[in-house]
């Protein structure tokens, strides 16, 4: 009996050590995760205004950007990243698209074949590579960062906006916070089968560009799928409140109600120099 009791106590001690180790390791991992998210998001990562099946998402961390992944939509609902001015840009050649093992559904490089849609980046290849390096660039080609975009949007209008943000706004302001993602039709049941493979097709896309600091300034855009591509960028300006209304997301949850009202309720284009760049052709046009 004494031998059994001794073995029992030893087993309990081992279980206790394992539990303590697990709790400490989990706590350290969580604190590092929160710290990483805070480095890539100003005033908190986006969250839902109210919890629903279509607003629910889990956060996937990558080098240089984080995203909110929806297994219901088969798509990221938002992608958040920081940019800053880079003098001597050097990026590697474009890597291949590849499946992200963290997604529930098997979405691979061939999922968009013959669909009429491009594999559109949310966190952009060029800007992420220039600021965050080659490992981060490769992760922008994970299919969790890709969304169905019409060619005229992806290759022209969307690309022009990405270029202006990196080449014009980043040098002008030094540091930027960018949040971007798709907008889906309000009628989920009516759109549930409008998919490219497992990925629901958005009706539009948003991009929020913010200059952080004590006196932050912000621009927000909503661009529909059906564009010609040569439209002026400022035609698509909206308030952050409009993006929140269309997506059901809260983009800067740590702001007070008064701060959010001042920043998000209206369009303020002063100081951005947007008129100078709104009609510039894209890098590849």
Beta strands, then each sheet from edge to edge (+ up, - down):
strand 1: 47-48
strand 2: 58-62
strand 3: 65-70
strand 4: 75-84
strand 5: 117-121
strand 6: 146-150
strand 7: 175-183
strand 8: 195-196
strand 9: 199-200
strand 10: 204-211
strand 11: 217-224
strand 12: 237-238
strand 13: 249-250
sheet 1: 1+ 13-
sheet 2: 2+ 3- 4+ 7- 10+ 11- 12+
sheet 3: 5+ 6-
sheet 4: 8+ 9-
end
